[in-house]
Amino acid sequence: MKIKHFLLTSLAVAGFSFQATAQKASFEVNPPLPGNPVITEKYTADPAAIVYGDTVFLYVGHDQAPPRKNFYEMHEWLIYSSTDMVNWKERAAVNVKETFDWAADDAWAAEVIEKNGKFYWYVTVSHKEIHGKAIGIAVADSPIGPWKDALGHALITNDMTTDAKISWDDIDPTVFIDDDGSAHLFWGNTICYYAKLKDNMLELDGEIMQVPLPNFTEAPWVHKKGDNYYLSYAYQFPEKTAYAMSKSINGPWEYKGILNEVAGNSNTNHQAIIEYKGKDYFIYHNGSIPTDGGSFRRSVCVDYLYYNPDGTLKRVVMTSEGVEPVE
């Protein structure tokens, strides 16, 4: 009986091994079709995107927290590009400490914008000497760099915004250039801050103001479609995405409702909105990579954004299939 039991067990193990090998071989021959997340070889978060020429450039934070570490570990930003919104190529990695001497670490949310042939990258980092998060600026002649510190110091530090009694309220910068060429910076956590930038894109032009928005958490993003300005942001916690509309970049902003639900198993929700080759896209992150994905190992996804006839936004439908490639 012992010999029979041994033979049956050996056959079962061998059968399982053969089946697993066959499944692995099948997976390698037939890899998953393109879909969401759009980047699977690394954990990516906090997307920002610009269209330059016929190419979309995607700027993301790199989640580097090891398995079972339940907090953010982010030392660099990554740059990807695509000409079809489906296939993304990594173009560069930008390290916090190597780029900003005054920064301690923490490559949190950032955004790039182009003006007069220069590319300005507004970033969130931790400051070495001033307690809390800070906003710095890197500059380049190309959307992929090389990048250098534009100021040699932070643009915004935690001691400049004292109404929020936290050290992480100066995060998630987003910049919008209006039709008249004026540039406007939005950022914040628990309070949405707003300031005009000077023409050089490197200095504030006036005082820091606040935008009253219901249940504002973080992650503002400003875009314009037709005559309407849209300010979307992370709402409550765990975060949904909500939005407001205005007829002016200076407001007043009218709250319109929820745009995106809680994204998968990620507590945070961070969006970029672009128009590319006649279609509108909502770029966000979730925690859907099966291997250790979650709130601190996130993944960037892309789905369509649709407008109602009155200019309001339809609620985003998050999908596993993602978007179709554009020609």
ZAMARGU-4260 file (C-alpha; in steps of 0.2 Angstrom, whole numbers, plus 5000, padded with zeros to 4 digits):
<rodrens>
0) 5000/5000/5000 | 5014/5012/5004 | 5022/5008/4987 | 5005/5011/4978 | 5003/5027/4988
5) 5020/5033/4983 | 5017/5030/4965 | 5000/5039/4965 | 5008/5054/4974 | 5022/5054/4962
10) 5011/5053/4947 | 5000/5067/4954 | 5015/5079/4957 | 5022/5075/4940 | 5005/5078/4932
15) 5003/5095/4941 | 5021/5100/4936 | 5017/5095/4918 | 5001/5105/4918 | 5010/5120/4926
20) 5023/5120/4913 | 5011/5118/4899 | 5001/5133/4906 | 5017/5143/4908 | 5022/5139/4890
25) 5005/5144/4884 | 5006/5160/4893 | 5022/5164/4885 | 5016/5160/4868 | 5000/5169/4870
30) 5003/5184/4881 | 4989/5195/4887 | 4981/5207/4875 | 4984/5226/4878 | 4973/5234/4890
35) 4973/5241/4908 | 4985/5244/4916 | 4995/5251/4901 | 5012/5248/4910 | 5014/5232/4919
40) 5033/5229/4920 | 5034/5243/4934 | 5022/5250/4947 | 5017/5268/4941 | 5006/5281/4949
45) 5001/5299/4949 | 5000/5301/4930 | 5002/5317/4920 | 5002/5319/4902 | 5005/5331/4888
50) 5003/5330/4869 | 5018/5337/4859 | 5018/5335/4841 | 5011/5318/4836 | 5016/5310/4853
55) 5009/5309/4870 | 5022/5310/4884 | 5017/5302/4901 | 5025/5307/4917 | 5022/5295/4932
60) 5029/5292/4949 | 5038/5275/4952 | 5030/5265/4966 | 5045/5255/4974 | 5038/5249/4990
65) 5043/5231/4993 | 5029/5218/4996 | 5020/5221/5012 | 5027/5238/5015 | 5011/5249/5018
70) 5018/5266/5014 | 5024/5275/4998 | 5042/5273/4993 | 5046/5283/4978 | 5063/5289/4973
75) 5061/5293/4954 | 5049/5298/4941 | 5047/5289/4924 | 5044/5296/4907 | 5034/5286/4894
80) 5029/5290/4876 | 5016/5283/4864 | 5008/5287/4847 | 4993/5276/4849 | 4988/5277/4867
85) 4991/5258/4869 | 5009/5255/4867 | 5020/5264/4879 | 5039/5265/4878 | 5050/5270/4893
90) 5060/5285/4889 | 5069/5291/4905 | 5070/5290/4923 | 5073/5305/4934 | 5080/5303/4952
95) 5074/5316/4965 | 5091/5318/4974 | 5101/5319/4958 | 5090/5333/4951 | 5086/5343/4967
100) 5101/5346/4979 | 5089/5354/4992 | 5077/5339/4991 | 5077/5324/5004 | 5068/5312/4993
105) 5050/5306/4988 | 5045/5308/4970 | 5027/5312/4973 | 5015/5318/4960 | 5022/5330/4947
110) 5016/5338/4930 | 5025/5344/4914 | 5020/5359/4903 | 5028/5367/4888 | 5029/5385/4885
115) 5040/5394/4871 | 5049/5378/4867 | 5054/5375/4886 | 5047/5361/4896 | 5044/5364/4915
120) 5042/5350/4927 | 5033/5355/4943 | 5037/5341/4956 | 5032/5336/4974 | 5046/5331/4985
125) 5051/5332/5004 | 5062/5346/5008 | 5079/5343/5017 | 5078/5358/5029 | 5060/5365/5029
130) 5049/5352/5037 | 5036/5345/5025 | 5032/5343/5007 | 5038/5356/4994 | 5036/5360/4976
135) 5051/5362/4964 | 5053/5365/4946 | 5065/5356/4933 | 5067/5363/4916 | 5072/5355/4899
140) 5073/5358/4881 | 5065/5342/4877 | 5049/5333/4884 | 5061/5318/4890 | 5075/5329/4896
145) 5089/5330/4902 | 5082/5339/4917 | 5090/5352/4928 | 5084/5361/4943 | 5077/5378/4937
150) 5078/5387/4953 | 5091/5379/4965 | 5078/5380/4978 | 5059/5376/4981 | 5045/5387/4973
155) 5033/5382/4987 | 5037/5376/5005 | 5026/5371/5019 | 5029/5387/5029 | 5021/5397/5015
160) 5004/5389/5017 | 4999/5388/5036 | 4980/5387/5035 | 4981/5368/5034 | 4989/5361/5050
165) 4998/5347/5041 | 5015/5345/5033 | 5009/5337/5016 | 4997/5351/5010 | 5010/5357/4997
170) 5008/5343/4985 | 5001/5338/4967 | 5005/5353/4957 | 4996/5356/4941 | 4999/5370/4929
175) 4987/5377/4916 | 4992/5390/4902 | 4976/5400/4897 | 4972/5407/4879 | 4981/5423/4883
180) 4997/5415/4888 | 4995/5417/4907 | 5000/5402/4918 | 4991/5396/4933 | 4997/5384/4947
185) 4985/5374/4957 | 4990/5362/4971 | 4986/5356/4988 | 4980/5343/5001 | 4964/5347/5011
190) 4965/5364/5004 | 4966/5368/4985 | 4978/5382/4983 | 4980/5393/4967 | 4992/5406/4961
195) 4997/5415/4945 | 5014/5412/4938 | 5025/5425/4930 | 5029/5424/4912 | 5046/5415/4916
200) 5036/5401/4924 | 5048/5401/4939 | 5040/5414/4951 | 5023/5417/4958 | 5014/5432/4952
205) 5004/5438/4967 | 4997/5430/4982 | 4992/5412/4986 | 4974/5410/4985 | 4962/5396/4989
210) 4948/5388/4978 | 4933/5382/4989 | 4929/5364/4983 | 4918/5352/4992 | 4927/5337/5000
215) 4944/5342/4992 | 4957/5330/4996 | 4971/5332/4983 | 4976/5329/4965 | 4969/5345/4956
220) 4970/5344/4937 | 4964/5359/4925 | 4959/5358/4907 | 4948/5367/4895 | 4936/5361/4882
225) 4927/5374/4871 | 4922/5389/4882 | 4922/5378/4898 | 4936/5376/4911 | 4936/5360/4921
230) 4945/5358/4938 | 4945/5339/4943 | 4952/5333/4959 | 4953/5318/4972 | 4937/5318/4983
235) 4936/5311/5000 | 4946/5296/5006 | 4947/5283/4999 | 4947/5294/4984 | 4935/5296/4971
240) 4937/5310/4957 | 4925/5324/4957 | 4925/5340/4946 | 4919/5358/4945 | 4917/5370/4930
245) 4919/5388/4927 | 4919/5401/4913 | 4936/5408/4919 | 4952/5401/4925 | 4950/5413/4940
250) 4933/5405/4944 | 4920/5405/4952 | 4920/5386/4951 | 4903/5377/4951 | 4904/5359/4958
255) 4897/5346/4946 | 4898/5329/4955 | 4908/5313/4954 | 4918/5309/4939 | 4927/5293/4943
260) 4923/5280/4957 | 4936/5273/4969 | 4949/5265/4957 | 4951/5247/4961 | 4960/5243/4977
265) 4970/5259/4978 | 4965/5272/4991 | 4971/5286/4980 | 4964/5292/4964 | 4975/5304/4953
270) 4970/5309/4935 | 4976/5317/4919 | 4965/5323/4905 | 4970/5325/4888 | 4963/5326/4870
275) 4973/5317/4857 | 4969/5314/4838 | 4951/5318/4841 | 4947/5308/4856 | 4947/5313/4875
280) 4956/5302/4887 | 4955/5300/4906 | 4972/5293/4913 | 4972/5287/4931 | 4980/5274/4942
285) 4973/5259/4952 | 4981/5244/4961 | 4976/5230/4949 | 4993/5221/4945 | 4990/5204/4953
290) 5007/5203/4961 | 5007/5214/4976 | 4997/5228/4968 | 4988/5240/4979 | 4988/5257/4987
295) 5007/5258/4988 | 5011/5248/4972 | 4999/5256/4959 | 4997/5255/4940 | 4992/5268/4927
300) 4977/5265/4916 | 4969/5274/4902 | 4950/5275/4897 | 4939/5287/4887 | 4932/5303/4893
305) 4915/5309/4886 | 4906/5325/4887 | 4887/5329/4888 | 4879/5341/4875 | 4879/5354/4889
310) 4898/5353/4892 | 4896/5343/4908 | 4906/5327/4910 | 4900/5309/4909 | 4905/5298/4923
315) 4921/5288/4918 | 4919/5269/4915 | 4935/5261/4921 | 4938/5245/4910 | 4950/5231/4909
320) 4951/5232/4890 | 4956/5250/4890 | 4956/5260/4874 | 4958/5256/4856 | 4974/5261/4847
325) 4973/5276/4837 | 4982/5278/4820
</rodrens>
